[in-house]
């Protein structure tokens, strides 16, 4: 059985790694932006791939494009 101190130490370790990964992700997005890429789009695609929801993203993107067309007509 885990005690409170062990639980806190485990979570601190995980949250430290999480913060480090978030900083790495920010660096990648900053570099992508400097290269003329859209970091929001790249991030959305990467997250969809990880969550196995690429088809959902494609469908949502199609709906957004249709809404844009409607708004312009």
C-alpha positions in Angstrom: 0.0 0.0 0.0 1.2 3.5 -0.9 1.5 6.2 1.7 0.9 9.9 1.3 4.6 10.8 0.9 5.1 8.2 -1.8 2.1 9.3 -3.7 3.2 12.9 -3.6 6.7 12.0 -4.7 5.4 9.9 -7.6 3.1 12.8 -8.7 5.9 15.3 -8.4 8.0 13.2 -10.7 5.2 12.8 -13.3 4.4 16.5 -13.2 8.0 17.5 -13.6 8.2 15.3 -16.7 5.0 16.7 -17.9 6.3 20.3 -17.6 9.5 19.3 -19.4 7.6 17.8 -22.2 5.3 20.9 -22.5 8.4 23.1 -22.8 9.8 20.8 -25.5 6.5 21.0 -27.4 6.5 24.8 -27.1 10.0 24.8 -28.5 9.0 22.7 -31.5 5.9 24.9 -32.1 8.1 28.0 -31.9 10.5 26.5 -34.4 7.7 25.5 -36.7 6.3 29.0 -36.6 9.8 30.4 -37.5 9.8 28.0 -40.4 6.5 29.5 -41.7 4.3 26.6 -40.5 1.1 27.0 -38.5 1.8 25.6 -35.0 -1.8 25.4 -34.1 -2.6 23.2 -37.2 0.5 21.0 -36.6 -0.4 20.6 -32.9 -4.0 19.7 -33.7 -2.9 17.0 -36.3 -0.3 15.6 -33.9 -2.9 15.3 -31.1 -5.4 13.7 -33.4 -2.9 11.1 -34.5 -2.0 10.3 -30.8 -5.7 10.0 -29.9 -6.4 8.0 -33.1 -9.0 10.7 -34.1 -7.7 11.8 -37.4 -11.0 11.0 -39.1 -12.8 13.2 -36.6 -10.4 16.0 -37.2 -11.0 15.7 -41.0 -14.7 15.7 -40.5 -14.6 18.8 -38.3 -12.3 20.5 -40.7 -14.8 19.8 -43.5 -17.6 21.3 -41.4 -15.5 24.4 -40.7 -14.8 24.8 -44.5 -18.5 24.5 -45.2 -19.4 27.1 -42.6 -16.9 29.4 -44.1 -18.4 29.0 -47.6 -21.9 29.6 -46.2 -20.7 32.8 -44.4 -19.2 34.1 -47.7 -22.3 33.3 -49.9 
